[in-house]
Amino acid sequence: MECASHNLWALGYRLTYAEIEVENESNPGTMKTILWQELDRAPDYPVLSSYLTQWQSSNEAKLSSVRVMTLHDVTQDDLLHKAISLSVH
């Protein structure tokens, strides 16, 4: 995994977040937000574009907006050496 991540990093991929607003298919007229996070490459965002294409082909809900943020300050070492634990109550 480290090797694949290292290769992506060398190609310019960085940690990328997207807020994807879609019309809620179970309650028309209301919106819901999908939060997405992956390594991706600006400015074309091939991973996000592929995700959105696949998502649209398998869902009837309409995309309203996509906001993208690339975290250039996060390094490859930050991602490889940190463990995150979340608790949901």
Secondary structure as UniProt FT lines:
FT   HELIX           2..10
FT   TURN            11..12
FT   STRAND          14..23
FT   TURN            25..26
FT   TURN            28..29
FT   STRAND          31..40
FT   TURN            42..44
FT   HELIX           46..58
FT   STRAND          63..71
FT   HELIX           76..80
//
